[in-house]
Amino acid sequence: MVSRNVSTTLSCTIQQVNPRVCTATVTIDQGLVNMLYHETAVDQKHDTHTYGFAKGSTPLSYIKEHYKSNITAHLQEFLFKYCVLSHLYDQLHQHRLAVAGEPRLFHIVIQPGTNAQFLFELSVAAPIEFRDWTTFPFKAPKRKNYKDIDRQVELFIKEEDALGQQYATDTITIGDWICFELFLLDKNSKPLFGEYKEMVWLKIGNEEADLPFQDLFIGKKVGDYSVSSNSCLQEYFSNQLDTHYIFGITILQRIPASHFSFDQFRHHFRIKNTKDMHQKLIEVFSFRNDISQRRMMAEEALKLLLSKHHVEVPHSLVLRQQKAVLESVQHNPDYHVYKTENTFKEMIKQLALKQAKEILIIDQLAFHENIKVEMDDLIGYLNLLKRPRTKEFIYFNPPSTKIQGHEMPLPAQILKQCCLREKTLNHVIYHLTRK
């Protein structure tokens, strides 16, 4: 199967190797590769000081020939981050291909004068034969009947409403989530990639290392357009070379950190009135044995689905999940105590297997139920991440946004995949509990 995006500079070919393995090849047109190679060489010319030439005067032909390996390595990194990864995820979703684990990049071909190719190996999940799961009997965990829980919810609503009125502004501030699209420009401010634009999300951090992104966005509004060669964008796209690329940037969305949005919350969970909203919030204020009612509800819903369906988990996926679980547990203050237990390794293995099964069944159920993620879903998802309590509504691990302690852009397709899992789980809980 072959797909192209609207600009025809990108294509993706997916081929089946065997029933459980596919390869995906993302191809970038040679014309674009040549232009980008030339732009990068011109960029390096200004910073390169070679023997026999004054700084900035090295012939471009010399740069292209003797710095070929450096430029090529840079283009591999830049193209992967700028368009390849997002295009791959978009195509996997469009083709409704349930992948077990993450795509694995195993080969890159980039040479001036030829198309660039990024080759990925995909582990294809074994198809799940879904039954009429909406009719399964489900007993939802009950809340605790302490009146103090209701008072906590009422206070939370009151405080967040007050914050919403106190900090009402339409300009970007520290802590906000923003969505923006950016596109690479040549020296004449013309788009290099035709109509292709990379969409990313970013949380405006408050550390000193976050200052470049603060300078780029704070005080601006949704709809604002700017042209920038800010260092934060160069560092995001390139660790191989110092670059001076110019980007066009359009701000598409803003999610203020100042307050929790109850309008977005009601829309996200299909809540019709204030009473139902109160009951929904109870789910993350009512705890038993340090586990929220919401968490227990999600656990039980997934347990029910898994008990009624056979889910085949590739061994490689279990091993990768074990590594992720172990890295997470190592941050727990009691890690060294847990590690001394004789059953520690087996517990890690079983938890990894459980998590892998949950992801596989949810990913396939999303396709089975034809669930799609829109911008409102992403806004509702990020709204939940604003407060420690409301984070309890997020069951699967949200994507990491920090690199070396400061916030970095997150490709929209990665966030979309995380949001799709939560939306599918909410869909399951909604239908199991409405009977």
Secondary structure by P-SEA (a helix, b strand, c coil): cccccccccbbbbbbbccccbbbbbbbbbaaaaaaaaaaaaaaacccccccccccccccaaaaaacaaaaaaaaaaaaaaaccaaaaaaaaaaaaccccccccccccccccccbbbbbbbbbbcccccccccccccccccccccccaaaaaaaaaaaaaaaaaaaacccccccccbbbbbbbbbbccccccccccbbbbbcccccccccaaaaaaaccccccccccccccaaaaaaaccccccbbbbbbbbcbbbbcccccaaaaaaaaccccaaaaaaaaaaaacccccccaaaaaaaaaaaaaaaabbbbbbaaaaaaaaaaaaaaaaaccaaaaaaaccaaaaaaaaaaaaaaaaaaaaaaaaaaacccccaaaaaaaaaaaccccccccccccccccccccbbbbbcaaaaaaaaaaaaaaaaaaaaaacc
